């Protein structure tokens, strides 16, 4: 019900957009004092991730991607890209 109301009124609680960003070291053997050896990871509230999944599931058929895009798509991987590059897709 909340999902339908959010879609109907275009409203999402501000708290859904808040997260905590923590630094995670890239290379444990690297220089721990160098900022370049860290990457940011944002920890989001679980409820907002569930809501995001529900909305995405409902509207995923509206999203168009190029047939030659292989990253971030279901059932496609690097091997698919390789096969496409050596054959005539």
C-alpha positions in Angstrom: 0.0 0.0 0.0 2.8 2.4 0.9 4.4 1.8 -2.5 1.2 2.6 -4.4 0.7 5.8 -2.4 4.3 6.9 -3.0 4.0 6.3 -6.7 0.6 8.0 -6.9 1.8 11.1 -5.0 5.4 11.1 -6.0 6.5 11.2 -2.4 9.3 9.3 -0.7 10.3 10.0 2.9 13.6 12.0 3.3 14.9 9.3 5.6 15.0 6.9 2.7 17.7 9.0 1.1 20.0 9.2 4.1 22.9 6.8 4.6 26.2 6.5 6.4 29.3 6.6 4.3 32.3 4.7 5.7 35.8 4.3 4.2 36.8 0.8 3.2 40.5 0.1 2.5 41.2 -1.1 -1.1 44.5 -2.8 -0.6 45.4 -4.1 2.9 49.0 -4.3 1.9 49.0 -0.7 0.6 49.6 2.6 2.4 46.8 2.8 5.0 47.6 6.5 5.5 46.9 7.4 1.9 43.3 8.6 1.1 43.7 7.1 -2.4 43.8 3.6 -0.8 40.2 3.9 0.4 36.8 3.7 -1.3 33.5 5.0 0.1 30.7 2.6 0.9 27.3 4.0 1.8 25.2 2.0 4.3 21.5 2.7 3.5 18.6 1.9 5.7 17.2 -1.5 5.0 13.6 -0.2 4.6 14.8 2.1 1.8 16.5 -0.8 0.0 13.4 -2.9 0.2 11.3 0.0 -1.1 13.8 0.5 -4.0 13.6 -3.1 -4.9 9.8 -3.1 -5.0 9.7 0.1 -7.1 12.3 -1.3 -9.5 10.5 -4.6 -9.8 7.2 -2.8 -10.7 8.7 -0.5 -13.3 11.6 -2.4 -14.7 9.8 -3.1 -18.0 9.9 0.7 -18.7 13.7 0.9 -18.6 15.4 0.5 -22.0 19.0 -0.3 -22.5 21.0 -0.8 -25.6 21.3 -4.4 -26.8 25.1 -4.0 -26.7 25.2 -3.0 -23.1 26.4 -5.9 -20.9 27.2 -4.4 -17.6 24.5 -4.2 -14.9 22.0 -6.4 -16.8 20.5 -9.7 -15.7 21.8 -12.8 -17.3 24.6 -11.1 -19.1 28.3 -11.2 -18.2 31.8 -10.5 -19.5 31.7 -13.8 -21.5 28.6 -12.6 -23.3 30.4 -9.4 -24.3 33.4 -11.4 -25.5 31.2 -13.7 -27.6 29.4 -10.7 -29.1 32.7 -9.0 -29.9 34.1 -11.9 -31.9 30.8 -12.8 -33.7 28.3 -10.7 -35.5 25.7 -9.8 -32.8 
